[in-house]
Amino acid sequence: MEGIVNWVKTANEWLNNIVWGAPAMVLILAAGALLSIMTRFPQFTHFGYAIKNTIGKAFEKKQVSAGAVSPFKAMCTALAASLGTGNIAGVSGAIAIGGPGAVFWMWCSALLGMCTKFSEVTLAIRYRERNAKGEWVGGPMYYIKNGLGKRWRALASIFALLGGVACFGIGNMAQVNTIASTVNSAVREFTVTDEHQQKMIALAVGLICAVIIAVVLLGGVSRVADVCAALVPAMAIVYLLAALTVIALNITAIPAAFAAILRGAFRPAAVAGGLAGVGIRTVIQKGVGRGIFSNEAGLGSAPMAHAAADVDHPVKQGLYGIFEVFMDTIVVCTITALVVLLGNGVENIPYGTDIGAQLTINGFQSVFGGPLPAVVVAVCLSLFALSTILSWGLYGVRCWEFLAGPRSIRIFQIFFVLFVVVGAVIKLDLAWGIADTLNGLMAIPNLMGVILLSPVVGKLTRDYFRSRQR
């Protein structure tokens, strides 16, 4: 049995290196560049308009039609999935392996990713349809099937199958396991716990999360959207206030931190001695890879949430895709990077080992001291991860509904809730790896569909902004 597990692990590592390796990243970036050209770079030419008409109208109240949610709530549901461990542990790990320069390449991937997600969301609205309950449903499987024709249904089903399986790992067990381990770390700041006590804490975390997920997920898309719309702003505010405090108290070191980011992007060894063996390829790969993992542009997950938005033109919701990547990577990931660089000191970071969120915790401890930073990170990570589980639960519903019809939804939801408990108490090395691979594989059918439908996105974008200028 052990031999089989080791073989599966080795095979998955090989496939994962391809899925998240340089060729895949080039494909995702190339798709972003192509879509930017086809749509005339709306992430730059219409950025102000996008901000004004997304977050600028977040608190406008209007009647929402049956089977839909407000555009803002749809975006919060998508943001709930992408704002998570990647923004805290992911950024910390990227800097530890690739140095400060990895942040620069995160920015680059985000600038193209804004248009990729804009295009995905626009297509999700253009080709969505009503399900048996009268709800709007959409996403890659629908714009592949409805946009490219019935001949492409197999490709649509491949995406749905990959998403329907990946949601149990990357969107469920990996997230609740992060909550359990983070809560255990926070508890150890106050008292010593043995292995048995840690397992009991993890089980309690799993059971509590399972109850919350069951109550929310069984309430349908509207309840998921309502909870995410409350959680996302709250957790973002708590985290950003704590992070901005660290930055403000180290304000004189900010220019040096940005200098290290820019210098390290092209000459990593010039930043710190610990990066002597790190080449520019590693810096680019870590920065671009963690950026894509964080904002999910190109993976096809977010369009499934946005498809439920109550809008009268696809591009209107597409604008939320621009804001979403901007908020996730340009704002939150940059602030995390500054906490890491300012709080630890560029020269003092133990480069070469991905130590997860510890560098971020260290950054907070440099200002707050004591156990408070561990508690703050535990609370933020827990909220981030919990909202991610909710969003991926909705994604799983949409994938299995497409594959097996509405009768499969309740069966999926039961198993999804059970996996929350399992994920809290088991070791996830292999499960995380397989889920990570499946998550990356989702990009292949999705990008094929988006690229083939790029003329449609281009026409919709041109028509929308021409009509706005009249």
Buried (B, 14 or more C-beta within 10 A) or exposed (E): EEEEEEEEBEEBEEBBEEBBBBEBBEBBBEBBBBBBEBBBBBBEEBBEBBBEBBBEEBEEEEEBEEBBBBBBBBBBBBBBBBBBBBBBBBBBBBBBBBBBBBBBBBBBBBBBBBBBBBBBBBBBBBBBEEBEEEBBBBBBBBBBBBBBEEEBBEBBBBBBBBBBBBBBBBBBBBBBBBBBBBBBBBBBBEEEBEEEEBBEBBBEBBBBBBEBBBEBBBEBBBBBBBBBBEBBBEBBEBBBEBBEBBBEBBEEBBEBBBEBBBBBBEBBBEBBEBBEEBEBEBBBBBBBBBBBBBBBBBBBBBBBBBBBBBBEBBBBBBBBBBBBBBBBBBBBBBBBBBBBBBBBBBEEBEBBEBBBBBBBBBBBBBBBEEBBBBBBBBBBBBBBBBBBBBBBBBBBBBBBBBBBEEEBBEEBBEEBBBBBBBBBBEEBEBBBBBBBBBBBBBBBBBBBBBBBBBEBBBEBBBEBBEEEEE
